[in-house]
Amino acid sequence: ALETLKIFEKKDSRVKSAAATNLSFLYYLENELAQAATYADLAVNSDRYNPAALTNKGNTVFANGDYEKAAEFYKEALRNDSSCTEALYNLGLTYKKLNRINEALDCFLKLHAILQNSPQVLHQIANIYEIMEDPNQAIEWLLQLISVVPTDPHVLSKLGKFYDNEGDKSQAFHYYYESYRYFPSNIEVIEWLGAYYID
């Protein structure tokens, strides 16, 4: 893939930008951040209005820990294409890193309106409500998540934990037991179930 894309980087600016965008993404996946950043720069310089190029540039900056600058690239990508879901998702993650929780929630709620059954988006919204210490909202979003991925043991145990904290032992047992059914090696879940049976 890298060799093929390198052939296209010598073409006109739009083709060069597309090739450089893909090269940047491939290097990013391989965790070669210096190369990813180089090709992201080339892509942005070839076509300043390419939202994928701007998102890749934001990703390389994010990976280096400069979250404020990453947010600027994601916002620019969204100004060029308001339907760029990757930029919106990554902007939400960036705001989480910056502890701008309400802005992160706004990003993920907008994404939820576009991608209604996205497990990643539902998980992020539930996680943000957990950070905001709003267990009722967190439970509500986790229940939506379970309707999309009913066999995820991590989400099931998380629901068990929330219900346990709320004092609802029967619901906690239900979700912990379901989690155990799908992944019987989670020690934390086994300990909870053991204590429940002792009680």
matplotlib code that plots the C-alpha trace (Angstrom):
import matplotlib.pyplot as plt

x = [0.0, 2.8, 4.7, 1.5, 0.6, 4.1, 3.6, 0.7, 2.5, 4.2, 0.9, -1.2, -2.0, -5.4, -4.1, -0.9, -3.0, -5.1, -2.0, -0.2, -3.3, -3.4, 0.4, 0.1, -2.7, -0.7, 2.4, 0.3, -1.2, 2.3, 3.2, 5.8, 4.8, 7.6, 6.7, 3.0, 3.6, 5.7, 3.0, 0.3, 2.1, 2.5, -1.2, -2.3, 0.1, -1.2, -4.8, -5.6, -9.3, -8.8, -10.6, -8.9, -5.5, -6.3, -7.6, -4.4, -2.3, -4.4, -3.8, 0.0, -0.1, -2.4, 0.0, 2.8, 0.7, -0.1, -3.9, -4.7, -3.0, -4.7, -8.1, -7.4, -6.7, -9.9, -11.9, -10.4, -11.3, -14.9, -15.1, -14.2, -16.5, -19.1, -19.9, -16.3, -17.2, -13.5, -12.6, -15.6, -14.9, -11.2, -12.1, -14.3, -11.4, -9.1, -11.5, -11.6, -7.8, -8.0, -10.6, -13.2, -15.9, -18.9, -17.4, -16.4, -20.0, -21.3, -19.1, -20.2, -23.9, -23.6, -21.9, -24.7, -27.2, -25.2, -24.1, -27.0, -25.8, -22.0, -20.8, -17.7, -19.8, -22.3, -19.4, -17.8, -21.1, -21.6, -17.9, -18.4, -21.5, -19.4, -16.7, -19.4, -20.6, -24.1, -24.7, -28.3, -27.3, -24.3, -26.6, -29.0, -26.3, -24.7, -28.2, -28.3, -24.8, -25.8, -28.7, -26.0, -23.4, -25.3, -22.3, -19.6, -18.5, -16.8, -20.0, -22.1, -19.7, -19.7, -23.5, -23.3, -20.9, -23.2, -26.3, -24.3, -23.3, -26.9, -27.8, -29.8, -28.3, -30.7, -29.9, -26.2, -26.3, -28.0, -25.3, -22.4, -23.7, -24.1, -20.6, -19.3, -21.2, -19.4, -16.0, -15.6, -12.0, -12.6, -11.4, -13.2, -16.5, -15.9, -15.1, -18.3, -20.4, -18.7, -19.5, -23.1, -23.6, -22.1, -24.5]
y = [0.0, 2.4, 1.7, 2.2, 5.5, 6.8, 6.7, 9.1, 11.7, 13.1, 13.9, 17.2, 18.7, 17.1, 13.6, 14.3, 15.4, 12.3, 10.0, 11.9, 11.7, 7.9, 7.5, 9.6, 7.4, 4.2, 5.5, 6.6, 3.0, 1.7, 4.1, 5.9, 9.3, 11.3, 9.9, 10.3, 14.0, 14.5, 13.2, 14.9, 18.2, 17.4, 16.6, 19.8, 21.9, 20.3, 20.9, 23.1, 22.2, 18.4, 17.4, 14.0, 15.6, 18.1, 15.2, 13.2, 16.2, 16.6, 12.9, 13.3, 16.4, 14.6, 11.6, 14.1, 15.4, 18.9, 18.7, 22.4, 22.3, 19.0, 20.6, 23.4, 21.0, 19.0, 22.2, 23.4, 20.0, 20.4, 24.0, 22.5, 19.5, 19.6, 15.9, 14.7, 12.3, 11.3, 14.9, 15.3, 12.1, 13.0, 16.6, 15.0, 12.8, 15.9, 17.9, 14.9, 15.1, 18.8, 18.2, 20.3, 17.8, 19.7, 20.5, 16.8, 15.8, 18.2, 16.6, 13.1, 14.1, 15.6, 12.5, 10.4, 12.3, 11.3, 7.8, 6.6, 3.0, 3.6, 1.6, 3.9, 7.0, 5.5, 4.3, 7.8, 9.5, 7.0, 7.5, 11.3, 11.0, 8.8, 11.5, 14.1, 11.8, 11.4, 7.6, 7.7, 9.1, 6.8, 3.8, 5.0, 5.3, 2.0, 0.3, 1.8, 0.5, -3.0, -3.0, -2.6, -4.9, -7.3, -9.6, -7.1, -8.3, -5.1, -3.0, -5.6, -5.5, -1.7, -1.8, -4.2, -1.9, 1.1, -0.7, -2.0, 1.5, 2.6, -0.2, -2.3, -5.7, -7.7, -5.7, -5.6, -9.4, -9.7, -7.7, -9.2, -12.7, -11.9, -10.5, -13.7, -15.8, -14.1, -13.7, -16.1, -15.0, -11.5, -11.8, -8.6, -10.0, -13.4, -11.7, -9.7, -12.8, -14.8, -12.1, -11.9, -15.6, -15.5, -12.6]
z = [0.0, 0.9, -2.4, -4.5, -2.7, -3.1, -6.9, -6.6, -4.5, -7.6, -9.3, -9.2, -5.8, -5.2, -6.0, -4.1, -1.1, -1.2, -1.5, 1.3, 3.5, 3.1, 3.6, 6.8, 8.1, 7.3, 9.0, 12.0, 12.2, 12.3, 15.1, 12.9, 14.1, 12.4, 9.0, 9.7, 10.6, 7.4, 5.1, 7.1, 6.5, 2.8, 2.5, 4.2, 2.2, -1.1, -0.1, 2.9, 2.7, 2.9, 6.2, 6.3, 6.0, 8.8, 10.9, 10.4, 11.2, 14.4, 15.2, 14.9, 17.1, 19.6, 19.8, 20.8, 23.6, 22.2, 22.8, 22.3, 18.8, 17.9, 18.8, 16.4, 13.5, 14.2, 14.4, 11.1, 9.5, 10.8, 9.4, 5.9, 6.3, 9.2, 8.5, 9.2, 12.0, 12.7, 13.4, 15.6, 17.6, 18.0, 19.1, 21.8, 22.9, 22.9, 25.1, 27.5, 27.7, 28.3, 31.0, 29.1, 29.9, 28.8, 25.4, 25.0, 25.8, 23.2, 20.5, 21.4, 21.5, 18.1, 16.9, 18.4, 16.3, 13.2, 14.2, 16.4, 17.0, 17.3, 20.3, 20.6, 20.8, 23.3, 25.4, 25.4, 26.4, 29.3, 30.4, 30.4, 32.6, 34.9, 35.1, 35.8, 38.6, 37.1, 37.6, 36.3, 33.0, 32.8, 33.4, 30.7, 28.1, 29.1, 28.6, 25.1, 24.5, 25.7, 23.2, 20.5, 21.9, 24.2, 24.8, 25.9, 29.4, 30.3, 29.7, 31.6, 34.6, 34.5, 34.7, 37.6, 39.4, 38.9, 40.1, 43.1, 44.0, 43.7, 46.2, 43.6, 44.4, 42.1, 39.0, 40.0, 40.2, 36.9, 35.0, 36.9, 36.2, 32.5, 32.4, 34.0, 31.5, 28.6, 30.3, 33.3, 33.9, 35.3, 39.0, 40.1, 38.8, 40.4, 43.7, 43.6, 42.7, 45.5, 48.1, 46.8, 47.2, 50.8, 51.7]

ax = plt.figure().add_subplot(projection="3d")
ax.plot(x, y, z, "-o")
ax.set_aspect("equal")
plt.show()
